[in-house]
Amino acid sequence: MNSNRFVALYDCHYGEEYKSINGVEKKFFTENQKAINAVKQFIKSYDPDTIILGGDQLNCGPISHWNHGKPKLQEGFRLKAEMDRLDNGLLDLFDLKGKIKNKIWLRGNHEQWIEDFVAANPGVQGLIEPENYLRLKQRGWKIFSQGEFYKLGKLHFVHGDVILNGKNNVVNPAKYIVDQTRVSIRAGHIHTYYAYTDINGLNSSDYHTGVIVPC
């Protein structure tokens, strides 16, 4: 597959959380729509043919296992509202861009919480999954499971949580994922930029690059 232009976005985290400010808990949006709008402007001018959403598009606070049994942390939050804001704040742009040939949706650990919730509550199967509510397949999105790679040329894209497997605090996570995969790779999950290049000392054309893409 030939592709000259791609944009990969990681960890948009559309959702809401409570945060304590000066001793007062306030509700705030977990996505940075101002930054996302800047990216949208870039996309309009760059005109990519491939869009990769690299996982944790949604925050999924209302069904998070971290909030289980803590209704105060979920008060007023709705998964539907998260998906609607993602749809209206980002996805709608890609419906209008006729030149985008490939739309890739990678599941992150936060989207996996939805799968876990469905596994524990099978009665809601088919109702709350993003691919159903947002009609992703009908809109041309290819969906990749948690930990699954999407390959574009020599580059591999993955959310990163499965590879890191809790080792978020290693000195350089980008080096770690290159060492683990031995491919050129782009990942997210950590929310902070890291980069690493591994070069074969006997053959300078043999190298792998790793980048942890920030939110």
C-alpha positions, 0 to 999 in steps of 0.5 A: 500500500502506498501512502505519502501522508499520515497523521497519528493522534494518541491519547485524546481522552475525551471525557470528564474527571473530578480534580481538587483545586484549592481544596474544592473538587471540580469537574473538568474535561480530560481532552484538550480541545484547544490542542485538538483544534490546532491539530485539525487545522494542520490536518486540513492543510496537510491533507493526509491520506491516512489517519491513525487514532492510536488508542485512548480516544475516550477516557471511559471514566463512567465504566472505569474499573478504577472508579468501581464502587466509588459513585462519587467519582462517577457522578454526572458522567456519561459514556454517551457524552464522551462519545458525542464530544469525540464525534463532534470534536474530532471524528466529524472532520474525517467524514468530510475529508474525501482524500482520506483513504485509511482510517485506523482506530487502535483500542487503548487500555481505556477502550478496553475497559468497555470490553471488560464492562461488557464481559461482566455485563453481557446484557449491554453487548452491542449497545455501548461499544464505540464501534456500534454507537459511533458507527465506526465501520460504516464510516470506514474505520478499521478497528484494531484490538488492544495490543494489535499493531497497524503497519504502514510501510516500515512503521508499526503503530500500537497504543503501547500499554501491552508492550510496556506492561506496567513499565511506564517508569523505565528511563526511556520507554521509546528504547524499551519498546524498540528493544522489545519489538525490534521494529520501527514503532510509534506508541502512546499511553505514557502521555510524554514524548520520548524518542530512540534510534537503534543503529546496527554498528556494522550496517548504518542502513539497519536501524529502528526508531521508536517514538512515544507520542504525547497526548 
